Amino acid sequence: FLVALALESKHVNDYVGGPGGFDGAYSYFGATGFTQASNPSSWKGLVALASSKGGLFVPCVAPGYDDLRVRPWNGANSRGREAGAYYDRSWRAAIESGAARVAVTSFNEWHEGTQIETAAAAFTPDRPGVTTYLAYPSPEFYLTKTAAWVEQFVAARRRAGVGEGLFLSIYLSDYKGCPPNHLRSVSKDFLISLPYLPYMYIDRDVTTAARARATRSDSLS
């Protein structure tokens, strides 16, 4: 299953099916409105467009966005977490779009403030001038919330008459920093996307598949 990054409807139209050759397109960016494709109000139309071409549009949900540590000039695209409300709106829009698949940006991209992995409720860096990371209400807050939304997503697809071949895609910036038990706490079935590597469907046995992926990554380095 090969997906392309889409910034706007033109990319979905050009890349999905036909000469483009992609099975689908995804929005990736966690800042609502940064691109047309990352605007939840566009997702339903993009899902329909991709479907008309025999493919899928995969909306990417995010808990917020803050990359000021690495791009201090990009404050206009910062999005607060709102104690989980931002993430809830993203998930709700993804489900309402009718998308068959959803991606989460991200598991541990701390430098862009989109991580959902287990973390201390608050973290203040030692370096002067470096901003504080957006606070978690509790360490497992976003994993717990993700699990709840995955259940709603799967239930919605089953009500729509779609089979159970559903997956959750989580972008990992470093597979070595991602304990398999953390993944298992979110969902049984995953499609994990690692940088510069093909997608791999992880079916139920997350530990075995994660180990296989890590071995393959090391062999390619």
SULKA-V661482 format. One record per pair of residues at least 12 apart in sequence whose C-alpha atoms are under 7 Angstrom apart, sorted by sequence separation. I is the first residue (numbers start at 1). GAP is how many residues later the second one is. If there is no record, write none. Layout:
i=(I/I)
gap=(GAP/GAP)
This chain:
i=(66/190/12/65/66/122/189/190/65/121/122/189/64/65/121/189/43/64/120/121/188/64/121/4/63/121/3/6/120/2/3/4/5/6/7/119/2/3/4/5/6/63/118/168/169/171/172/173/1/2/3/4/5/64/118/167/168/169/170/171/172/173/184/3/5/63/64/167/168/169/170/171/63/167/169/62/24/61/116/117/180/8/116/180/7/8/62/7/8/61/7/61/180/6/24/25/26/27/29/30/23/24/25/26/27/28/30/23/24/25/26/27/31/16/26/30/31/30/59/17/9/16/17/12/17/16/147/146/147/58/70/57/60/61/62/69/34/58/59/60/61/62/143/58/59/60/61/62/67/58/60/67/31/66/67/31/65/66/31/65/64/65/40/47/64/63/47/62/40/44/43/44/83/91/95/69/69/107/106/107/108/109/101/103/104/105/106/107/108/101/102/103/104/105/106/101/102/103/104/30/28/30)
gap=(12/12/13/13/13/13/13/13/14/14/14/14/15/15/15/15/16/16/16/16/16/17/17/18/18/18/19/19/19/20/20/20/20/20/20/20/21/21/21/21/21/21/21/21/21/21/21/21/22/22/22/22/22/22/22/22/22/22/22/22/22/22/22/23/23/23/23/23/23/23/23/23/24/24/24/25/26/26/26/26/26/27/27/27/28/28/28/29/29/29/30/30/30/31/31/31/31/31/31/31/32/32/32/32/32/32/32/33/33/33/33/33/33/34/34/34/34/35/35/36/37/37/37/38/38/39/39/40/40/41/41/42/42/42/42/42/43/43/43/43/43/43/43/44/44/44/44/44/44/45/45/45/46/46/46/47/47/47/48/48/49/49/50/50/50/51/52/52/53/53/54/54/54/58/58/61/62/63/64/64/64/64/65/65/65/65/65/65/65/66/66/66/66/66/66/67/67/67/67/75/77/84)
